[in-house]
């Protein structure tokens, strides 16, 4: 199960993120989103846990805890393109108004 995590401290790296989630089970991958221009964390990440039961346990136990200044939001990641047909998924539309 792919998990979305937001509210991470900006100095947290992939290895530290993986260590946090390993307390709940096997982690296939843990990737902190990095800004391409600055090389710094964007404050969110994706964690992939193959066992759905372990993933749900991690979500339940880690959601709303504080690792830094703000509480984490931990939830199952939504698949890309899963928004309702005809609706903007909330992304920035660069062509709008042209």
CNS distance restraints for C-alpha pairs under 8 A (distance, minus, plus):
assign (resid   1 and name CA) (resid  48 and name CA) 5.64 0.50 0.50
assign (resid   1 and name CA) (resid  49 and name CA) 5.21 0.50 0.50
assign (resid   1 and name CA) (resid  50 and name CA) 5.66 0.50 0.50
assign (resid   1 and name CA) (resid  51 and name CA) 6.83 0.50 0.50
assign (resid   1 and name CA) (resid  52 and name CA) 5.57 0.50 0.50
assign (resid   1 and name CA) (resid  55 and name CA) 6.40 0.50 0.50
assign (resid   1 and name CA) (resid  76 and name CA) 7.22 0.50 0.50
assign (resid   2 and name CA) (resid  46 and name CA) 6.72 0.50 0.50
assign (resid   2 and name CA) (resid  47 and name CA) 5.77 0.50 0.50
assign (resid   2 and name CA) (resid  48 and name CA) 4.40 0.50 0.50
assign (resid   2 and name CA) (resid  49 and name CA) 6.39 0.50 0.50
assign (resid   2 and name CA) (resid  76 and name CA) 6.09 0.50 0.50
assign (resid   2 and name CA) (resid  77 and name CA) 5.48 0.50 0.50
assign (resid   3 and name CA) (resid  46 and name CA) 5.51 0.50 0.50
assign (resid   3 and name CA) (resid  47 and name CA) 5.02 0.50 0.50
assign (resid   3 and name CA) (resid  48 and name CA) 6.08 0.50 0.50
assign (resid   3 and name CA) (resid  49 and name CA) 7.70 0.50 0.50
assign (resid   3 and name CA) (resid  55 and name CA) 7.53 0.50 0.50
assign (resid   3 and name CA) (resid  59 and name CA) 7.75 0.50 0.50
assign (resid   3 and name CA) (resid  74 and name CA) 6.93 0.50 0.50
assign (resid   3 and name CA) (resid  75 and name CA) 5.68 0.50 0.50
assign (resid   3 and name CA) (resid  76 and name CA) 4.47 0.50 0.50
assign (resid   3 and name CA) (resid  77 and name CA) 4.81 0.50 0.50
assign (resid   4 and name CA) (resid  44 and name CA) 7.49 0.50 0.50
assign (resid   4 and name CA) (resid  45 and name CA) 6.04 0.50 0.50
assign (resid   4 and name CA) (resid  46 and name CA) 4.80 0.50 0.50
assign (resid   4 and name CA) (resid  47 and name CA) 6.62 0.50 0.50
assign (resid   4 and name CA) (resid  73 and name CA) 7.93 0.50 0.50
assign (resid   4 and name CA) (resid  74 and name CA) 5.81 0.50 0.50
assign (resid   4 and name CA) (resid  75 and name CA) 5.45 0.50 0.50
assign (resid   4 and name CA) (resid  76 and name CA) 5.87 0.50 0.50
assign (resid   4 and name CA) (resid  77 and name CA) 4.80 0.50 0.50
assign (resid   5 and name CA) (resid  44 and name CA) 5.45 0.50 0.50
assign (resid   5 and name CA) (resid  45 and name CA) 5.16 0.50 0.50
assign (resid   5 and name CA) (resid  46 and name CA) 6.11 0.50 0.50
assign (resid   5 and name CA) (resid  47 and name CA) 7.67 0.50 0.50
assign (resid   5 and name CA) (resid  72 and name CA) 6.79 0.50 0.50
assign (resid   5 and name CA) (resid  73 and name CA) 5.68 0.50 0.50
assign (resid   5 and name CA) (resid  74 and name CA) 4.60 0.50 0.50
assign (resid   5 and name CA) (resid  75 and name CA) 6.70 0.50 0.50
assign (resid   6 and name CA) (resid  43 and name CA) 6.04 0.50 0.50
assign (resid   6 and name CA) (resid  44 and name CA) 4.19 0.50 0.50
assign (resid   6 and name CA) (resid  45 and name CA) 6.50 0.50 0.50
assign (resid   6 and name CA) (resid  72 and name CA) 5.73 0.50 0.50
assign (resid   6 and name CA) (resid  73 and name CA) 5.23 0.50 0.50
assign (resid   6 and name CA) (resid  74 and name CA) 6.69 0.50 0.50
assign (resid   7 and name CA) (resid  43 and name CA) 5.65 0.50 0.50
assign (resid   7 and name CA) (resid  44 and name CA) 6.24 0.50 0.50
assign (resid   7 and name CA) (resid  70 and name CA) 6.07 0.50 0.50
assign (resid   7 and name CA) (resid  71 and name CA) 6.14 0.50 0.50
assign (resid   7 and name CA) (resid  72 and name CA) 4.70 0.50 0.50
assign (resid   7 and name CA) (resid  73 and name CA) 6.38 0.50 0.50
assign (resid   8 and name CA) (resid  12 and name CA) 6.92 0.50 0.50
assign (resid   8 and name CA) (resid  43 and name CA) 4.76 0.50 0.50
assign (resid   8 and name CA) (resid  44 and name CA) 5.84 0.50 0.50
assign (resid   8 and name CA) (resid  45 and name CA) 7.93 0.50 0.50
assign (resid   8 and name CA) (resid  67 and name CA) 6.90 0.50 0.50
assign (resid   8 and name CA) (resid  68 and name CA) 7.17 0.50 0.50
assign (resid   8 and name CA) (resid  70 and name CA) 7.92 0.50 0.50
assign (resid   8 and name CA) (resid  72 and name CA) 6.48 0.50 0.50
assign (resid   9 and name CA) (resid  43 and name CA) 6.21 0.50 0.50
assign (resid   9 and name CA) (resid  67 and name CA) 6.69 0.50 0.50
assign (resid   9 and name CA) (resid  68 and name CA) 5.51 0.50 0.50
assign (resid   9 and name CA) (resid  69 and name CA) 7.58 0.50 0.50
assign (resid  10 and name CA) (resid  40 and name CA) 7.28 0.50 0.50
assign (resid  10 and name CA) (resid  41 and name CA) 5.23 0.50 0.50
assign (resid  10 and name CA) (resid  42 and name CA) 6.88 0.50 0.50
assign (resid  10 and name CA) (resid  43 and name CA) 5.47 0.50 0.50
assign (resid  11 and name CA) (resid  41 and name CA) 7.00 0.50 0.50
assign (resid  12 and name CA) (resid  16 and name CA) 6.26 0.50 0.50
assign (resid  12 and name CA) (resid  17 and name CA) 6.86 0.50 0.50
assign (resid  12 and name CA) (resid  32 and name CA) 7.89 0.50 0.50
assign (resid  12 and name CA) (resid  41 and name CA) 7.75 0.50 0.50
assign (resid  13 and name CA) (resid  17 and name CA) 6.25 0.50 0.50
assign (resid  13 and name CA) (resid  32 and name CA) 6.37 0.50 0.50
assign (resid  14 and name CA) (resid  18 and name CA) 6.11 0.50 0.50
assign (resid  14 and name CA) (resid  30 and name CA) 5.65 0.50 0.50
assign (resid  14 and name CA) (resid  31 and name CA) 5.30 0.50 0.50
assign (resid  14 and name CA) (resid  32 and name CA) 5.62 0.50 0.50
assign (resid  15 and name CA) (resid  19 and name CA) 6.20 0.50 0.50
assign (resid  15 and name CA) (resid  30 and name CA) 7.51 0.50 0.50
assign (resid  16 and name CA) (resid  20 and name CA) 6.39 0.50 0.50
assign (resid  17 and name CA) (resid  21 and name CA) 6.55 0.50 0.50
assign (resid  17 and name CA) (resid  30 and name CA) 6.36 0.50 0.50
assign (resid  17 and name CA) (resid  31 and name CA) 7.83 0.50 0.50
assign (resid  17 and name CA) (resid  32 and name CA) 7.75 0.50 0.50
assign (resid  18 and name CA) (resid  22 and name CA) 5.97 0.50 0.50
assign (resid  18 and name CA) (resid  27 and name CA) 6.70 0.50 0.50
assign (resid  18 and name CA) (resid  29 and name CA) 7.28 0.50 0.50
assign (resid  18 and name CA) (resid  30 and name CA) 5.37 0.50 0.50
assign (resid  18 and name CA) (resid  47 and name CA) 7.65 0.50 0.50
assign (resid  19 and name CA) (resid  23 and name CA) 6.96 0.50 0.50
assign (resid  21 and name CA) (resid  25 and name CA) 6.98 0.50 0.50
assign (resid  21 and name CA) (resid  27 and name CA) 6.88 0.50 0.50
assign (resid  21 and name CA) (resid  58 and name CA) 6.49 0.50 0.50
assign (resid  22 and name CA) (resid  26 and name CA) 5.82 0.50 0.50
assign (resid  22 and name CA) (resid  27 and name CA) 5.99 0.50 0.50
assign (resid  24 and name CA) (resid  54 and name CA) 5.75 0.50 0.50
assign (resid  24 and name CA) (resid  55 and name CA) 7.35 0.50 0.50
assign (resid  24 and name CA) (resid  57 and name CA) 6.60 0.50 0.50
assign (resid  24 and name CA) (resid  58 and name CA) 5.54 0.50 0.50
assign (resid  25 and name CA) (resid  49 and name CA) 7.56 0.50 0.50
assign (resid  25 and name CA) (resid  51 and name CA) 7.73 0.50 0.50
assign (resid  25 and name CA) (resid  54 and name CA) 5.46 0.50 0.50
assign (resid  25 and name CA) (resid  55 and name CA) 7.51 0.50 0.50
assign (resid  26 and name CA) (resid  49 and name CA) 6.04 0.50 0.50
assign (resid  26 and name CA) (resid  50 and name CA) 6.97 0.50 0.50
assign (resid  26 and name CA) (resid  51 and name CA) 7.30 0.50 0.50
assign (resid  26 and name CA) (resid  54 and name CA) 7.70 0.50 0.50
assign (resid  27 and name CA) (resid  47 and name CA) 7.24 0.50 0.50
assign (resid  27 and name CA) (resid  48 and name CA) 6.03 0.50 0.50
assign (resid  27 and name CA) (resid  49 and name CA) 4.70 0.50 0.50
assign (resid  27 and name CA) (resid  50 and name CA) 7.02 0.50 0.50
assign (resid  28 and name CA) (resid  47 and name CA) 7.68 0.50 0.50
assign (resid  28 and name CA) (resid  48 and name CA) 5.37 0.50 0.50
assign (resid  28 and name CA) (resid  49 and name CA) 5.51 0.50 0.50
assign (resid  28 and name CA) (resid  50 and name CA) 6.53 0.50 0.50
assign (resid  29 and name CA) (resid  47 and name CA) 5.67 0.50 0.50
assign (resid  29 and name CA) (resid  48 and name CA) 5.15 0.50 0.50
assign (resid  29 and name CA) (resid  49 and name CA) 7.28 0.50 0.50
assign (resid  30 and name CA) (resid  45 and name CA) 7.27 0.50 0.50
assign (resid  30 and name CA) (resid  46 and name CA) 5.93 0.50 0.50
assign (resid  30 and name CA) (resid  47 and name CA) 4.31 0.50 0.50
assign (resid  30 and name CA) (resid  48 and name CA) 6.40 0.50 0.50
assign (resid  31 and name CA) (resid  45 and name CA) 5.53 0.50 0.50
assign (resid  31 and name CA) (resid  46 and name CA) 5.46 0.50 0.50
assign (resid  31 and name CA) (resid  47 and name CA) 6.37 0.50 0.50
assign (resid  32 and name CA) (resid  41 and name CA) 6.62 0.50 0.50
assign (resid  32 and name CA) (resid  42 and name CA) 7.68 0.50 0.50
assign (resid  32 and name CA) (resid  43 and name CA) 7.49 0.50 0.50
assign (resid  32 and name CA) (resid  44 and name CA) 6.06 0.50 0.50
assign (resid  32 and name CA) (resid  45 and name CA) 4.17 0.50 0.50
assign (resid  32 and name CA) (resid  46 and name CA) 6.59 0.50 0.50
assign (resid  33 and name CA) (resid  41 and name CA) 5.83 0.50 0.50
assign (resid  33 and name CA) (resid  42 and name CA) 5.57 0.50 0.50
assign (resid  33 and name CA) (resid  43 and name CA) 7.08 0.50 0.50
assign (resid  33 and name CA) (resid  44 and name CA) 5.83 0.50 0.50
assign (resid  33 and name CA) (resid  45 and name CA) 5.30 0.50 0.50
assign (resid  33 and name CA) (resid  46 and name CA) 7.80 0.50 0.50
assign (resid  34 and name CA) (resid  39 and name CA) 5.82 0.50 0.50
assign (resid  34 and name CA) (resid  40 and name CA) 5.41 0.50 0.50
assign (resid  34 and name CA) (resid  41 and name CA) 4.46 0.50 0.50
assign (resid  34 and name CA) (resid  42 and name CA) 5.52 0.50 0.50
assign (resid  35 and name CA) (resid  39 and name CA) 5.19 0.50 0.50
assign (resid  35 and name CA) (resid  40 and name CA) 5.51 0.50 0.50
assign (resid  35 and name CA) (resid  41 and name CA) 6.12 0.50 0.50
assign (resid  35 and name CA) (resid  42 and name CA) 5.92 0.50 0.50
assign (resid  36 and name CA) (resid  40 and name CA) 7.90 0.50 0.50
assign (resid  46 and name CA) (resid  77 and name CA) 7.75 0.50 0.50
assign (resid  49 and name CA) (resid  54 and name CA) 7.31 0.50 0.50
assign (resid  49 and name CA) (resid  55 and name CA) 5.68 0.50 0.50
assign (resid  50 and name CA) (resid  55 and name CA) 7.67 0.50 0.50
assign (resid  51 and name CA) (resid  55 and name CA) 6.21 0.50 0.50
assign (resid  52 and name CA) (resid  56 and name CA) 6.07 0.50 0.50
assign (resid  53 and name CA) (resid  57 and name CA) 6.25 0.50 0.50
assign (resid  54 and name CA) (resid  58 and name CA) 6.24 0.50 0.50
assign (resid  55 and name CA) (resid  59 and name CA) 6.22 0.50 0.50
assign (resid  56 and name CA) (resid  60 and name CA) 6.07 0.50 0.50
assign (resid  57 and name CA) (resid  61 and name CA) 6.12 0.50 0.50
assign (resid  58 and name CA) (resid  62 and name CA) 5.79 0.50 0.50
assign (resid  59 and name CA) (resid  63 and name CA) 5.66 0.50 0.50
assign (resid  59 and name CA) (resid  74 and name CA) 5.47 0.50 0.50
assign (resid  59 and name CA) (resid  75 and name CA) 5.83 0.50 0.50
assign (resid  59 and name CA) (resid  76 and name CA) 7.61 0.50 0.50
assign (resid  62 and name CA) (resid  72 and name CA) 7.24 0.50 0.50
assign (resid  62 and name CA) (resid  74 and name CA) 6.52 0.50 0.50
assign (resid  63 and name CA) (resid  71 and name CA) 7.76 0.50 0.50
assign (resid  63 and name CA) (resid  72 and name CA) 5.66 0.50 0.50
assign (resid  63 and name CA) (resid  73 and name CA) 5.17 0.50 0.50
assign (resid  63 and name CA) (resid  74 and name CA) 4.66 0.50 0.50
assign (resid  63 and name CA) (resid  75 and name CA) 7.36 0.50 0.50
assign (resid  64 and name CA) (resid  71 and name CA) 4.93 0.50 0.50
assign (resid  64 and name CA) (resid  72 and name CA) 4.90 0.50 0.50
assign (resid  64 and name CA) (resid  73 and name CA) 5.76 0.50 0.50
assign (resid  64 and name CA) (resid  74 and name CA) 7.46 0.50 0.50
assign (resid  65 and name CA) (resid  71 and name CA) 5.13 0.50 0.50
assign (resid  65 and name CA) (resid  72 and name CA) 5.59 0.50 0.50
assign (resid  66 and name CA) (resid  70 and name CA) 5.74 0.50 0.50
assign (resid  66 and name CA) (resid  71 and name CA) 4.21 0.50 0.50
assign (resid  66 and name CA) (resid  72 and name CA) 5.95 0.50 0.50
assign (resid  67 and name CA) (resid  71 and name CA) 6.94 0.50 0.50
assign (resid  67 and name CA) (resid  72 and name CA) 7.32 0.50 0.50
assign (resid  78 and name CA) (resid  82 and name CA) 6.87 0.50 0.50
assign (resid  81 and name CA) (resid  89 and name CA) 7.89 0.50 0.50
assign (resid  83 and name CA) (resid  87 and name CA) 6.86 0.50 0.50
assign (resid  83 and name CA) (resid  88 and name CA) 7.64 0.50 0.50
assign (resid  83 and name CA) (resid  89 and name CA) 5.87 0.50 0.50
